[in-house]
């Protein structure tokens, strides 16, 4: 069944779901658009503050009906309101209750987020190579792509196909280069946009994080989206995050946004593990001349001004760009190269900031 036809069929089937106060879910104004991907169906039910518990049975019935129509697709139905319900809590798409408040994720010892405040500074590239560098230190590492609107992890790690879904609705993450990886990008068709409002995006993040069988990991690296929006707030409020690495170029314009991201992180009392200066300089391969394309030492000075560790600098080199486009990060294609050694040095600096 074509995706528009499937969305229409699910919405029509939701007419059988009665909602508090009368009427049915298909005609309810708080029903979001029904998003269809090759491996998932997702929609949200927005309710007035205090009505979450009353709408709980309707959400469960909608989940069951959508699963009957969706075939092998995973069904994610979120219930969103203005404040937490007084008694009955929200549930995951497979029916398990959502942990209240800020809680650890089963099987994961440490969560490190990588953010930037600004797009285009190499945040995702840094997250992937940092994960591989931590793995090279003998740790069990996973990567979660939390940049739902612009997922890059599938491209950077060369992920192909959709993640498997167990009979109980739990994702089995991709396994690549020794890492476990999850990204909504693996569930989308090529060039498909994720057109979700905040509640749907934060619900999807929660399910990618907690409805994935990560096994046992020493560290999960979370690639954050640019900015200071719903995804960051949701992660910091719901999960125990052990620290954040900020990525910036030396350019003043990038540092302006990096400082805003740092301010947000401090407001949530999440530890700042340090600042990475990406695209720090360029060495011409033919002459060996160094060019400070984006300025010199800006991130290092900013780290000192902000009283946070400076983790290190990564040069602007062709091999990182070529490897990233090919799904072969430097830590895989050239583990003894200068770029890989830079990432490994950053990883060792980072580990000094974390509890043993």
C-alpha positions in Angstrom: 0.0 0.0 0.0 1.4 3.4 -0.9 2.3 5.7 2.0 -0.5 8.3 1.5 -3.0 5.5 1.2 -1.7 3.8 4.3 -1.9 7.1 6.3 -5.5 7.6 5.1 -6.4 4.0 6.0 -5.0 4.4 9.5 -6.9 7.6 10.0 -10.1 6.1 8.8 -9.6 3.2 11.2 -9.1 5.6 14.1 -12.8 6.6 13.7 -13.5 3.5 15.9 -11.6 5.0 18.8 -13.9 6.9 21.2 -12.4 9.9 23.0 -13.4 11.5 26.3 -16.2 14.0 25.9 -17.6 12.2 22.9 -16.5 11.9 19.3 -13.9 9.8 17.7 -10.1 10.1 17.3 -10.2 10.4 13.5 -12.1 13.7 13.8 -10.2 15.0 16.9 -8.4 18.3 16.4 -5.5 17.2 18.5 -4.6 14.3 16.2 -1.4 15.1 14.4 -0.5 14.1 10.8 0.2 10.4 10.4 3.8 10.0 9.4 4.6 7.0 7.3 8.2 5.8 6.6 9.2 2.4 5.1 9.6 0.9 8.6 7.5 3.1 10.9 4.2 4.7 11.5 4.1 7.7 13.9 1.5 10.1 15.1 0.7 12.1 18.3 -2.4 12.9 20.3 -2.3 16.3 21.9 -4.6 16.8 24.9 -5.4 19.6 27.3 -3.4 19.7 30.6 -4.7 17.2 33.1 -6.4 15.0 30.4 -3.5 12.6 29.8 -4.9 9.9 32.0 -8.4 10.1 30.5 -6.9 9.8 27.0 -4.7 6.8 28.0 -7.2 4.1 26.9 -7.8 5.9 23.6 -4.0 6.0 23.0 -3.8 2.3 23.6 -6.7 1.5 21.3 -5.2 3.7 18.6 -1.9 1.9 19.0 -3.6 -1.5 18.5 -5.6 -0.4 15.5 -2.6 1.2 13.8 -0.6 -2.0 14.4 -3.3 -4.0 12.6 -3.1 -1.8 9.6 0.7 -1.0 9.5 1.9 -4.5 8.6 5.5 -5.0 9.7 6.1 -1.3 10.4 6.8 -0.2 13.9 4.0 2.0 15.3 4.9 4.9 17.6 1.9 6.8 19.2 2.6 9.5 21.7 0.3 11.3 24.1 1.3 14.9 24.8 -0.1 17.4 27.2 0.7 20.6 29.0 1.9 18.9 32.1 2.6 15.4 33.4 -0.5 13.4 34.3 -1.2 13.1 38.0 -1.5 9.3 38.1 -1.3 7.2 35.0 2.0 7.9 33.1 2.6 7.8 29.3 3.7 4.6 27.7 6.1 3.6 25.0 4.8 2.4 21.6 5.2 -1.2 22.9 3.2 -0.6 26.0 5.9 -0.3 28.7 5.6 2.8 31.0 7.9 5.7 30.3 10.3 6.2 33.3 9.4 9.3 35.3 11.8 12.2 35.5 15.5 11.9 34.7 16.5 8.3 34.6 19.4 6.2 33.3 19.0 4.1 30.1 19.1 0.3 30.6 22.5 -1.2 29.7 24.3 2.2 29.2 26.9 3.3 31.7 27.6 6.8 30.4 25.9 9.1 27.9 28.0 11.8 26.2 26.2 14.3 23.9 28.0 16.2 21.1 26.5 19.6 20.3 27.4 22.8 18.5 24.7 25.4 18.7 25.3 25.9 14.9 25.1 23.7 11.9 27.9 23.1 9.4 30.8 23.0 11.9 31.4 19.2 11.7 29.5 18.2 14.8 28.2 14.8 13.4 31.6 14.0 11.9 33.2 14.7 15.3 30.6 12.6 17.1 31.2 9.6 14.8 35.0 9.8 15.0 34.9 10.4 18.7 32.8 7.3 19.2 35.3 5.3 17.2 38.2 6.8 19.1 36.6 5.9 22.4 36.1 2.4 21.0 39.9 2.3 20.2 40.5 2.9 23.9 38.9 -0.4 24.6 35.3 0.7 25.4 32.0 -0.6 24.2 30.4 2.3 22.3 27.1 3.2 20.6 26.0 6.2 18.6 22.5 7.7 18.6 21.6 10.2 15.9 19.4 12.7 17.7 19.5 15.2 14.8 16.0 14.0 13.7 15.5 16.7 11.1 18.9 16.3 9.5 20.2 12.9 10.3 23.8 12.4 9.1 24.9 9.2 10.9 23.7 6.8 8.2 25.9 8.6 5.6 28.9 8.9 7.9 28.9 5.3 8.9 27.7 3.8 5.6 24.6 2.3 7.2 22.4 0.4 4.7 18.8 -0.9 5.2 16.4 -0.4 8.0 17.0 -1.5 11.6 15.4 -4.8 12.6 12.4 -4.7 14.9 11.9 -7.5 17.4 8.5 -9.1 18.0 8.1 -7.0 21.1 8.5 -3.8 19.2 12.1 -3.1 20.3 14.7 -1.9 17.7 17.8 -3.9 17.1 20.5 -1.3 16.3 22.8 -1.4 13.3 26.2 -2.9 14.0 29.0 -1.2 12.1 32.8 -0.9 12.7 32.2 -2.4 16.1 29.7 0.4 17.0 26.0 0.1 17.7 24.1 2.8 15.9 20.6 4.1 15.6 19.2 6.9 13.4 15.8 7.8 12.1 17.6 8.4 8.8 17.7 4.7 8.3 13.9 4.6 8.3 13.4 7.2 5.7 13.3 7.0 1.9 16.0 9.1 0.2 15.5 12.8 0.5 12.4 12.4 2.7 12.0 15.3 5.2 10.9 14.8 8.8 8.1 17.3 9.2 7.3 16.9 12.9 6.4 19.4 15.6 8.2 19.4 18.9 6.1 16.8 20.8 6.4 14.2 18.0 10.1 14.8 17.6 10.7 14.4 21.4 8.6 11.3 21.5 10.6 9.8 18.6 13.8 10.6 20.4 12.6 8.9 23.6 11.7 5.8 21.6 15.0 5.7 19.7 16.9 6.0 22.9 14.9 3.7 25.2 13.2 1.3 22.7 16.5 0.1 21.3 18.3 -3.0 22.5 21.7 -1.4 23.1 23.0 -4.4 25.0 25.7 -3.3 27.4 27.6 -0.1 26.5 30.3 1.8 28.3 29.4 5.0 26.4 26.6 6.1 24.2 27.5 9.1 22.0 24.5 11.2 21.2 24.7 13.5 18.1 22.6 16.5 18.9 20.9 18.8 16.4 22.1 22.4 16.0 20.5 25.0 18.2 18.9 24.9 21.6 15.5 23.4 21.0 13.1 20.7 21.9 15.4 17.7 21.3 18.1 19.1 23.6 15.6 20.0 26.3 13.9 16.6 26.1 17.2 14.7 26.4 18.5 16.7 29.3 15.2 16.5 31.2 14.6 12.8 30.7 17.9 11.0 30.6 21.0 11.1 32.8 23.6 12.8 30.5 27.1 12.6 31.9 28.4 15.5 29.9 28.4 17.4 26.6 31.2 18.1 24.1 30.9 21.3 22.2 32.2 21.5 18.6 33.1 24.8 17.0 35.3 26.2 14.3 37.7 29.1 15.2 35.4 31.5 13.5 33.7 34.2 15.7 30.3 33.5 14.1 30.4 29.9 15.1 31.6 30.7 18.6 28.7 33.0 19.1 26.2 30.1 18.7 28.5 27.7 20.6 28.4 30.0 23.6 24.5 30.0 23.5 24.6 26.2 23.5 26.9 26.2 26.5 24.6 28.6 28.3 21.6 26.3 27.8 23.6 23.2 29.0 24.6 25.0 32.2 21.0 25.9 32.8 20.2 22.2 32.9 23.2 21.5 35.2 24.7 19.1 32.7 28.5 18.9 32.8 30.5 20.5 30.0 33.3 18.1 29.1 35.1 20.4 26.8 35.4 22.2 23.5 36.7 20.8 20.3 38.0 23.2 17.6 37.1 21.6 14.2 38.5 22.7 10.8 41.2 24.4 12.9 43.6 24.9 10.1 44.5 23.7 6.6 47.9 22.3 5.4 48.3 22.6 1.7 49.3 19.1 0.5 51.6 20.5 -2.3 53.5 23.1 -0.3 53.0 22.2 3.3 51.9 25.8 4.0 49.5 26.2 6.9 46.4 28.4 6.3 44.1 29.5 9.2 41.0 29.7 7.0 38.5 30.3 9.8 40.9 32.2 12.1 43.4 30.9 14.6 42.8 29.6 18.2 39.3 31.1 18.6 37.9 28.0 20.2 40.8 27.5 22.6 40.5 31.1 23.8 36.8 30.7 24.1 37.3 27.6 26.2 39.6 29.5 28.6 37.1 32.4 28.8 34.3 30.0 29.6 36.3 28.1 32.2 35.9 24.7 30.4 38.5 22.3 29.1 39.9 22.6 25.6 39.9 19.0 24.2 41.9 19.6 21.1 41.9 20.7 17.5 41.1 18.8 14.3 42.5 20.1 11.0 40.6 20.7 7.8 41.8 17.9 5.5 40.5 16.2 2.4 40.7 12.7 3.9 38.0 13.5 6.5 35.7 14.9 3.9 36.3 12.1 1.5 36.0 9.4 4.1 32.8 11.0 5.5 31.1 11.0 2.1 32.1 7.4 1.5 31.0 6.1 4.9 34.6 5.4 5.9 35.6 7.6 8.9 39.4 8.2 9.3 39.5 6.0 12.4 38.4 3.1 10.0 40.2 4.0 6.8 43.4 5.4 8.2 43.6 4.5 12.0 47.3 5.6 12.2 46.8 8.8 10.2 47.3 12.3 11.7 43.5 12.9 11.7 42.8 9.7 13.6 45.6 10.5 16.1 43.9 13.9 16.6 40.6 12.3 17.4 42.2 9.7 19.7 44.0 12.5 21.6 40.6 14.2 22.1 39.0 10.9 23.3 41.8 10.5 25.9 41.3 14.0 27.1 37.6 13.4 27.3 38.0 10.3 29.4 39.9 12.3 31.9 36.8 14.4 32.5 34.6 11.4 33.2 34.3 9.3 36.3 36.2 6.0 36.0 
